[in-house]
Amino acid sequence: MISRRSFLASTSALPVVFAASGASKIPIGLELYSVRNELKDDLMGTVRAVAKQGYQCVEFFSPYTQWTADYAKEVRKLLDDVGVRCYSTHNGPGSFSGDGMSHAIELNHTLGAEYIVMASAGRIEGLDGWKKVAETLNQADQTMKSSGLHPGYHNHQLEFTPIDGKLPMEVLAANTTKDIMLQLDVGTCVQMKQDPVAWIDKNPGRIRSLHLKDWSPENGYKVLFGEGVVPWAKVIDAAVKTGGARYFLIEQEGSRLPAMETSARCLENYRKLQA
């Protein structure tokens, strides 16, 4: 477990890290699951509000696949109007084969995205099952890349839970091409007592985006970004210098505050770390 002393030392080093690594030039965005209820009630208004808070990019999650092609064009116009990018989307396994993949490619191409991320592989049996997931991602890449897109994979706790002495994420990394992004959810990695910096160092150039989710033993994922135990100075430094990070996404599963206030506070904390 990361000690409070180590955390405070890491946090105090962040302004130096931002300056030295070039992290300040990397867009900071919001995974829109953080404001999921607001998004469901008023997608356009919520995206405008998120942009007004100062977020530079957003990541839509799996219900977006229910959009029509015309609605995706409306969303793209909104993004352009407010000056916000969508570099990636979160998807279920159905977006990586057949008609589901064709639809996901169409929507993501319209949004200007670069990565179609598998947010969860579902119930997987054993290491061989994870090798099949890797094969699915590789096959999807063969189709997606002609449209300028690539698959990605996003971890949760499961992918950092050992099976026969190996982590599912290790299997995915070893059995997928380097074009496939390994999107690191930092908070779940830390909760599972894995070292996010070591993971980044083992996969140079493949951690092109990170979910900046914090965690603490007392409050779990309800702790606000920058107020938990994640050693952000070390993580961000490794992400930029080794991981090939191109954009960051704050993700908050909830907090003691309303969702929109939570997203504003998280961004405020992120900006303070840069100061």
C-alpha positions as semicolon CSV with decimal commas, in nm:
position;residue;x (nm);y (nm);z (nm)
1;M;0,000;0,000;0,000
2;I;0,125;0,350;-0,079
3;S;0,195;0,548;0,238
4;R;0,059;0,896;0,296
5;R;0,416;1,026;0,326
6;S;0,505;0,886;-0,017
7;F;0,184;1,026;-0,162
8;L;0,251;1,376;-0,029
9;A;0,609;1,368;-0,154
10;S;0,486;1,255;-0,495
11;T;0,219;1,525;-0,512
12;S;0,462;1,802;-0,416
13;A;0,678;1,701;-0,711
14;L;0,399;1,734;-0,966
15;P;0,464;2,091;-1,089
16;V;0,823;1,992;-1,167
17;V;0,702;1,678;-1,344
18;F;0,453;1,872;-1,556
19;A;0,722;2,117;-1,662
20;A;0,994;1,860;-1,727
21;S;0,789;1,594;-1,901
22;G;0,569;1,811;-2,119
23;A;0,255;1,682;-1,947
24;S;0,110;2,033;-1,943
25;K;0,069;2,008;-2,321
26;I;-0,140;1,690;-2,302
27;P;-0,518;1,745;-2,330
28;I;-0,714;1,676;-2,012
29;G;-1,059;1,529;-2,062
30;L;-1,351;1,370;-1,883
31;E;-1,483;1,017;-1,918
32;L;-1,852;1,103;-1,941
33;Y;-1,953;0,811;-1,720
34;S;-1,858;1,057;-1,446
35;V;-2,172;1,258;-1,532
36;R;-2,380;0,969;-1,663
37;N;-2,717;1,074;-1,520
38;E;-2,682;1,428;-1,648
39;L;-2,572;1,294;-1,986
40;K;-2,878;1,071;-2,004
41;D;-3,111;1,363;-1,930
42;D;-2,943;1,619;-2,157
43;L;-2,643;1,505;-2,359
44;M;-2,589;1,828;-2,549
45;G;-2,627;2,048;-2,243
46;T;-2,398;1,828;-2,036
47;V;-2,122;1,831;-2,297
48;R;-2,151;2,210;-2,316
49;A;-2,125;2,233;-1,937
50;V;-1,822;2,004;-1,929
51;A;-1,654;2,216;-2,196
52;K;-1,732;2,532;-2,000
53;Q;-1,560;2,380;-1,696
54;G;-1,243;2,364;-1,903
55;Y;-1,220;2,003;-2,019
56;Q;-1,048;1,971;-2,356
57;C;-1,176;1,629;-2,458
58;V;-1,445;1,378;-2,364
59;E;-1,494;1,005;-2,388
60;F;-1,843;0,870;-2,457
61;F;-1,935;0,529;-2,320
62;S;-2,130;0,233;-2,454
63;P;-2,486;0,374;-2,480
64;Y;-2,349;0,597;-2,758
65;T;-2,369;0,293;-2,988
66;Q;-2,747;0,342;-2,992
67;W;-2,703;0,668;-3,181
68;T;-2,796;0,702;-3,545
69;A;-2,540;0,826;-3,794
70;D;-2,726;1,158;-3,817
71;Y;-2,725;1,205;-3,440
72;A;-2,350;1,138;-3,433
73;K;-2,310;1,424;-3,682
74;E;-2,506;1,652;-3,448
75;V;-2,278;1,554;-3,160
76;R;-1,969;1,617;-3,373
77;K;-2,098;1,963;-3,461
78;L;-2,145;2,032;-3,091
79;L;-1,791;1,916;-3,013
80;D;-1,653;2,140;-3,285
81;D;-1,862;2,434;-3,163
82;V;-1,733;2,408;-2,805
83;G;-1,376;2,318;-2,902
84;V;-1,370;1,972;-2,746
85;R;-1,221;1,655;-2,897
86;C;-1,336;1,295;-2,867
87;Y;-1,024;1,081;-2,903
88;S;-1,188;0,755;-2,797
89;T;-1,511;0,585;-2,694
90;H;-1,590;0,302;-2,453
91;N;-1,759;-0,004;-2,599
92;G;-1,885;-0,351;-2,520
93;P;-1,749;-0,660;-2,698
94;G;-2,019;-0,628;-2,965
95;S;-1,836;-0,332;-3,120
96;F;-1,546;-0,553;-3,228
97;S;-1,707;-0,780;-3,484
98;G;-1,982;-0,791;-3,746
99;D;-2,246;-0,522;-3,779
100;G;-2,168;-0,387;-3,433
101;M;-1,814;-0,306;-3,540
102;S;-1,931;-0,149;-3,866
103;H;-2,166;0,079;-3,673
104;A;-1,900;0,167;-3,415
105;I;-1,653;0,252;-3,691
106;E;-1,907;0,480;-3,860
107;L;-1,991;0,664;-3,537
108;N;-1,630;0,698;-3,422
109;H;-1,518;0,820;-3,763
110;T;-1,786;1,087;-3,748
111;L;-1,682;1,188;-3,396
112;G;-1,320;1,222;-3,503
113;A;-1,211;0,949;-3,264
114;E;-0,892;0,749;-3,300
115;Y;-0,958;0,456;-3,066
116;I;-1,254;0,225;-3,011
117;V;-1,187;0,096;-2,662
118;M;-1,319;-0,230;-2,522
119;A;-1,433;-0,124;-2,176
120;S;-1,486;-0,481;-2,060
121;A;-1,453;-0,822;-2,217
122;G;-1,733;-0,970;-2,006
123;R;-1,703;-1,307;-1,832
124;I;-1,378;-1,470;-1,944
125;E;-1,267;-1,820;-1,850
126;G;-0,895;-1,873;-1,785
127;L;-0,587;-1,747;-1,965
128;D;-0,696;-1,909;-2,291
129;G;-1,009;-1,698;-2,276
130;W;-0,798;-1,385;-2,252
131;K;-0,591;-1,499;-2,549
132;K;-0,916;-1,515;-2,745
133;V;-0,994;-1,158;-2,639
134;A;-0,651;-1,058;-2,772
135;E;-0,727;-1,235;-3,099
136;T;-1,057;-1,047;-3,126
137;L;-0,876;-0,716;-3,080
138;N;-0,613;-0,806;-3,340
139;Q;-0,877;-0,908;-3,592
140;A;-1,076;-0,591;-3,527
141;D;-0,764;-0,385;-3,586
142;Q;-0,732;-0,529;-3,936
143;T;-1,073;-0,384;-4,019
144;M;-1,058;-0,062;-3,819
145;K;-0,723;0,065;-3,938
146;S;-0,848;0,123;-4,291
147;S;-1,072;0,392;-4,138
148;G;-0,788;0,544;-3,937
149;L;-0,904;0,379;-3,615
150;H;-0,754;0,123;-3,377
151;P;-0,892;-0,083;-3,089
152;G;-0,798;-0,024;-2,729
153;Y;-0,852;-0,214;-2,407
154;H;-0,943;-0,064;-2,069
155;N;-0,864;-0,249;-1,748
156;H;-1,067;-0,288;-1,432
157;Q;-0,983;-0,495;-1,123
158;L;-1,033;-0,824;-1,306
159;E;-0,749;-0,767;-1,551
160;F;-0,506;-0,719;-1,262
161;T;-0,624;-1,030;-1,076
162;P;-0,375;-1,318;-1,126
163;I;-0,479;-1,641;-1,297
164;D;-0,228;-1,922;-1,261
165;G;0,040;-1,669;-1,174
166;K;-0,027;-1,436;-1,468
167;L;-0,230;-1,120;-1,501
168;P;-0,493;-1,106;-1,778
169;M;-0,349;-0,766;-1,875
170;E;-0,010;-0,930;-1,927
171;V;-0,174;-1,182;-2,160
172;L;-0,349;-0,907;-2,355
173;A;-0,032;-0,701;-2,386
174;A;0,178;-0,997;-2,499
175;N;-0,074;-1,120;-2,756
176;T;-0,190;-0,797;-2,921
177;T;-0,015;-0,580;-3,177
178;K;0,146;-0,255;-3,068
179;D;-0,121;-0,060;-3,258
180;I;-0,371;-0,161;-2,990
181;M;-0,382;0,089;-2,707
182;L;-0,368;-0,032;-2,347
183;Q;-0,575;0,233;-2,170
184;L;-0,472;0,232;-1,805
185;D;-0,733;0,280;-1,534
186;V;-0,492;0,394;-1,264
187;G;-0,724;0,365;-0,965
188;T;-0,820;0,002;-1,020
189;C;-0,456;-0,085;-1,082
190;V;-0,357;0,068;-0,747
191;Q;-0,651;-0,092;-0,564
192;M;-0,532;-0,433;-0,684
193;K;-0,188;-0,356;-0,533
194;Q;-0,021;-0,337;-0,872
195;D;0,234;-0,069;-0,955
196;P;0,103;0,156;-1,237
197;V;0,450;0,295;-1,307
198;A;0,597;-0,054;-1,347
199;W;0,310;-0,146;-1,579
200;I;0,370;0,162;-1,793
201;D;0,742;0,090;-1,807
202;K;0,672;-0,266;-1,927
203;N;0,457;-0,138;-2,213
204;P;0,637;0,159;-2,369
205;G;0,437;0,352;-2,623
206;R;0,115;0,161;-2,561
207;I;-0,037;0,357;-2,272
208;R;-0,165;0,631;-2,501
209;S;-0,440;0,737;-2,265
210;L;-0,505;0,697;-1,894
211;H;-0,811;0,723;-1,676
212;L;-0,698;0,948;-1,394
213;K;-0,911;0,781;-1,130
214;D;-0,795;0,809;-0,771
215;W;-0,851;0,564;-0,487
216;S;-0,816;0,549;-0,110
217;P;-0,864;0,267;0,144
218;E;-1,120;0,477;0,331
219;N;-1,334;0,610;0,046
220;G;-1,255;0,384;-0,248
221;Y;-1,335;0,552;-0,579
222;K;-1,551;0,816;-0,412
223;V;-1,237;1,011;-0,325
224;L;-1,183;1,308;-0,555
225;F;-0,898;1,306;-0,803
226;G;-0,577;1,421;-0,634
227;E;-0,705;1,344;-0,284
228;G;-0,638;0,968;-0,273
229;V;-0,322;0,759;-0,255
230;V;-0,220;0,736;-0,622
231;P;0,139;0,865;-0,669
232;W;0,041;1,100;-0,949
233;A;0,383;1,259;-1,002
234;K;0,541;0,924;-1,081
235;V;0,245;0,800;-1,286
236;I;0,220;1,110;-1,503
237;D;0,596;1,127;-1,554
238;A;0,606;0,763;-1,668
239;A;0,294;0,802;-1,882
240;V;0,442;1,091;-2,077
241;K;0,805;0,982;-2,098
242;T;0,752;0,608;-2,149
243;G;0,386;0,527;-2,204
244;G;0,333;0,754;-2,502
245;A;0,034;0,924;-2,340
246;R;-0,153;1,150;-2,581
247;Y;-0,449;1,247;-2,361
248;F;-0,566;1,208;-2,002
249;L;-0,923;1,142;-1,888
250;I;-1,047;1,211;-1,537
251;E;-1,300;0,950;-1,430
252;Q;-1,504;0,975;-1,113
253;E;-1,752;0,704;-1,019
254;G;-1,915;0,933;-0,764
255;S;-1,826;1,142;-0,461
256;R;-1,974;1,329;-0,168
257;L;-2,069;1,605;-0,414
258;P;-2,314;1,628;-0,707
259;A;-2,168;1,495;-1,031
260;M;-2,112;1,828;-1,209
261;E;-1,955;1,980;-0,899
262;T;-1,741;1,669;-0,869
263;S;-1,611;1,703;-1,225
264;A;-1,534;2,070;-1,166
265;R;-1,347;1,996;-0,843
266;C;-1,147;1,717;-1,003
267;L;-1,035;1,946;-1,283
268;E;-0,953;2,216;-1,030
269;N;-0,736;1,967;-0,840
270;Y;-0,564;1,867;-1,163
271;R;-0,488;2,230;-1,247
272;K;-0,351;2,286;-0,896
273;L;-0,108;2,001;-0,948
274;Q;0,023;2,183;-1,255
275;A;0,073;2,514;-1,076
